[in-house]
């Protein structure tokens, strides 16, 4: 039996997802207290955090979770990452069905991001199908990126570590936006991650990020006029075309999903109505992406031209931050570097990204879970970019369930 002294003691709800993932990868049990304990109305774990804990239990074998009555304390003992292995919760077709409740107001990428960090270290393929009234495929106002940005700016990063991206699929079966007054959701997304490896390769991405060679994007509309997509595309191209000649933004217009309202099965309404824009810039250096995501306000009143322009400006600001990893991509890259082979990898990163709260907290958490400290080095005096070189030594955790060939 594991004593409380064997648990890593943590506090607060910030970085909860990150800490659960690191605990599962390294095998260290954690005890988190004071989770929104000062909140008079909603103390403890939020609905999306409870759903994430259930999801982690579904893709692992032997995990133990104890939550206090108020939800302000949680003890988590990780098990072996099995993925969608037969006999461990997967359906006949080898897919885990995960229902997202209507109380969840986070984007579906909130769940996809930790799954993809665990998937390379699973025993079997990580195949999960998300459905239910809480599935939101668009970007959200709390900072979740859309499935389009996740597919084009995050999933290709796994190829830098020797994980075959051709075996990673993200299928958007039904789109849904955040909607008004919590009436969003109802989408359907399926992740198929079949790129399991024994140990991620050491990454050396410490040269110049190169120049932006092309920009791709998706203007999505759900339950609104397709003219909104055209207006967003026209406004965004008006900002981006003077900088890059190769700009292509696709238009994706879908019918809003039907969702049951109330207890009567006959009462169904169209929910998840909205629109937004996702932009991704690719440079001449393989594996370097800059992204921007902007949804229309959930309460309504957003003008498509403003969404297009502001998203394009947001992309230019992300490019201006420099480095080979944007603020969205850096946590994924740095986590995989720390879990890789026991060699020193290097990453060029902008100072604004390195100094952000999320990256600093990630460095602290990695240290708590046994990883080495990062080495920081400034570039030569001739370099005017202001970037830094981060050196990360891998812990050699690897995939204990992967047979050595």
N, C-alpha and C positions, 0 to 999 in steps of 0.2 A: 504494500500500500504506500502510495506517495504521500509524504508528510508535507505540511504547508511550507516548511523551510526549503523544500526542493523547487518551489514555484518561483518564477521571476515576478517580483512585486511591482505592479504598475498602477497608475492612477489616471482617471479621466477618460472621456469618450473620444478624445482626439486621437487620430492614427489607430483606431480600433481595428480597422480592416488590415492595415499594415502589420500590426502586432499579431493578429491571428494567423496571417500568412507566414510570417517568420517563425512563429511557434510551430506550425505544421511542417515547415520545411526542415527546421533544425531538430525537432523532437523535444524542445524544452517546454514544459508546462508553464502556464502563466496564470496569475491571479490579478484581476483588474478590479479596483475599488473606486468609489466616489464617481460613479458614472452618472452624470447630471444630478448629483445629490442635492445641489442648491436650487434646482428647479422646483417651484411649488406646485406646478400643474402636471408636468410630464417627466418625473424622475425615472432614472434607470434606462434600460436599452430601448431604443426607438424601434418601430416595426420593421424597418429595413435591416437593422442590425440583427434582430431575432431571425429574420428570414435567412440572412447570411450564415448565421450559426447553424441553422438547419441544413443549409446547402453544404457546408463543410462536413457536417456529419454524414451526408449522403455520399460524398466522394471519398471518404476515408473509412477505414475499418479499425475499430477499437478506440475511437475518440470518446472522451467523457466530458460532459458539460454540466456544471452545477451553477444555477443562477439563484440569487436570493429572491425573497418574496417581492421586494421592492424593485428588483432588477438593477440595483445600483452596484451589485457585486457579481462577478462571474469568475469561475475557475474552469480553465480549459486544459485538458490533457490530450494532446494530439495523438492520432493513430497513424497507421500506414496509409499512404495515398494510393487508393486502388483505382480511381477513375470509374468509368462505367463498366466495371467488371461483372461478368455473369455471377449471379448469386449475391450481389452486394447492392441491390436496389435498382439495377438497370432493368429495362423492359425487354421484351423478346427481341426487338431489333437493336438492342445494345445501346439504348439511349435512356438517360435519367430524366424523368419528367419532374420539372420544378414549377410549382404554382406560386405566382407572386400575388399576394393579397391586395385588395383595393386600398388598404391603409398605407401601402408603400408609395412614397412620393419621390423616390430617387430614380434616375435613369437606369436602364438595364445594364449599362456599362459599369455601374457600381458593383455588379456581381460578375461581369465578364472579366474585369481586370484581375481580381485575385484568382479566378479559375485558371486563367492563362499562365499565371506565375506558378501554379501548382502542377499544371498539366504536363510539362516536360519531365517531371519527376514521378509520374504515376506509373502503376504497374500495367495498366491497360489504357486504351484510348479514352480521352475525356470527351464524352458526348453528352451534352445537356440540352434539353429543349425547355425554354421558358415560355409560359403562357399564363393567362389570367388577367384580371382587371387592373393589375398594377404594373404591367409591362409597358414601359415608356421607351420608345426607340429614339426619340429626338434628344437633343441637348436640353438640359434643364437650367433653371436660373440659379440653382445652388452650386453649379460648377461641373456637373456630369457632362461628358462629351457624348456626341451622338454615335450610333452604330456605324455610320459612314466614316467618321474620323477614326474610330477605333479600328475599322477594317483596313484603312489606307495608310494610317500613320503609326499605329501601334503593332499590329500583327507582323508587318514586314521586318520589325526590329529583331524578331526571334531568329531570322536567318543569319544575323551577325554572330550568333553563338553556335552555329552548326546545326540548328534545328530546321528541318526542311519545311519551308513555308508553303510548299505546294500541297502539303498534307494537312494544312490548317484551313478550315472553311467556317465562315460566318454567314448563315442564311437568314435573311430577313423575310419571314413568311407573311407577316402582317405588320404594318407600321401604325404607330400611335404617338401623338404628341402629349404634352403635359395637360392641356385642356384647362378650362376655367373652373375655379372653385373645387378643385380636386376631382373633377369629372374626366380625368384623362386616363390613359392606359388602355388596355385591351389588345395590345400587340402580341406578336408571336415571333420568337427568335430561337435559332438553333445553332449551337457551337459544336463543331467537330474538330477536335485537336488530336491528331494522330501522329504527332512528331515527338515521341518519347526518345530521350537520349540518356546515355550513361552519365555523362558529365558535360556541361556546357563548355564550349571553347573559350580560351582567353581572348579578350577583346582588346585591340589596339586601334583606337579611333582618336588619335591625338594630332592629326594633321589639320590643315585648314578645311573648313566646312565647304569650300568651293562656292560657286555661284549658282543661283537659282536658275534651273533650266526649263522648268515647266510647272504649271499650277493646275491642279485638278480639283473638282468640287462637285457637290450634289446640292441642288436646291430642292427641298422636299416640301410637299403640301399634303395635308391629310384633312379631308372633309371641307376644303375651301376651293375657290376657283383656281384652275391651273394658271391663270394670268399672274397670280402672285409669284410663281416660280420665274416666269419670264421677266417680271419687273425686278426681282432680286438679282437675276443673272445680269441684266443690262446695267444695273447700278454698280455691281461688283466689277464688271469688266471695264467700266468707265474709270475706275481707280487703278486697276491692275494692268491694263493693256499698255500704258506708257512705260512700264518697267519690264514686262516679260511678254514676248510675242506669242508664246505657246500657252494659251489659257483656254481650258475647256471645262465648262460646268454643265453637268447633266441635270435634267429635270425629272423629278420623280413625284408623280401625283397619284394618290391613292384615296379610296373611299374610307371614311372614318369607320372604325369597328363598332358593331352593335354591342351594347352592354346592358345587362339587366339592372333596372333601377327598382329597388324595393324588393318585397317578398313575392310579388306576383310575377309569374313567368311571362305574362303578356306585356308587361311594362318594360319596354326596351327603347333605349335612346342611342343616338350616335354620340360617341365620346371620343376623346383623344384628338379633338379638332385643333389645328394649328399649322404653322409653317416655320421654316428656318433654313439656314445655309451652313454648309460645311465646306471649308477650303483647306487644301493641303498643298504645300510647295515642296518640290523635290529638287535637290541640288545635284551638281556634277559628281559628288562623292557618294558612293552607294551607302545606303543606310541612314542618310541625314534627311530628316523631314521636319518641316515647320507647319503647324496647323492652327486653325482658328474655327471656332464654333459659335454660332449665335442663333438662338431661337427667338421667335416672336414672344412678347410678353404674354404670360398665361392669362392675365386679366383682360386681354384684348387691347385694341387701340394701336397696335404696331403697324407701321407703314412698310411695305416691302422694300421700297427704295432705301429707307433708313437701315433696314436689316442688311441689305446688300452692301451698302457703303461702309457701315460700321464693322461688319465682318471682314471686309477687305482691309480696312485700317488696322484692325486687330491682328491680321496676318502680317502686315508690314511691321508692326511693333514686335511681334514674335521673332521675325527675321532679324530685326535690329538688335535683339538681345544676344545674337551670335552663338558661337559654340556648335558642337555637333549633336547636341541633345536639347530639345525644347523642354519647357517646364512640365509638359504633359508626358513626354517620353522618358525623362531622366530617371524617375523612380523605378521604372521597369528595367532600364539598362543597368543601373547601379545595383539593383537587387540580384539580377542574374550574374553580374560580375562577381558579387560577393559569394554566390553559391557555386561558382565554377571551380576549375582546377586550381591547385595550390601554386599559382603563379601570379605575377603582378600584371594586371591589365591597366590600360590608361585610356582616359576619356577627356576630350577637350570640351569644356563647358563654359558658358558665359557667367560672369560674376553675378548678374542679377538672378540667374537661375540657381546658381550655387548658394547664394545668400537668401533664398526664399525659405519660408518657414517649413514647408514640407520636406525639402532636401536636408535641412539641418536636423529635423526630427528623425528622418530616415537614418542619418549617420549615427545618431545617438542610439536608436533602436538596434541597429546592426551590431553595435558594440555591446549592447546588453545581451544579445543572443550569441555572443562568442566570436563575432567577426573582428578582423583587424581594423585598426584605425586607418583612415584615409590619409594619403600623402598629397599635399597641395604644393603646386609649383607655378610660378608666373612664367610667362613666355619671355622670349628675348626682348631686349629694349627696342629692337627695330620693329617689332610687331605692335601695331596700334589698335588691335581689336579689343584689348582688355580681357581676353579669355584666360582661363586657368586650366592647368592639367591636373586631373584628379587620378591618383594611383590607388587602385583597389586590389588587395591580395585576396584571392579566393580561399574559401574554407574547405573546398573539396567535399562538400556534402554529397553531391551527386544523387543518383537514383538507385536506392538500395534494392528496388524491385526489378531493375533491368538486368537481364542476363548479359554477361560479358561475352562478346562474340570474338 
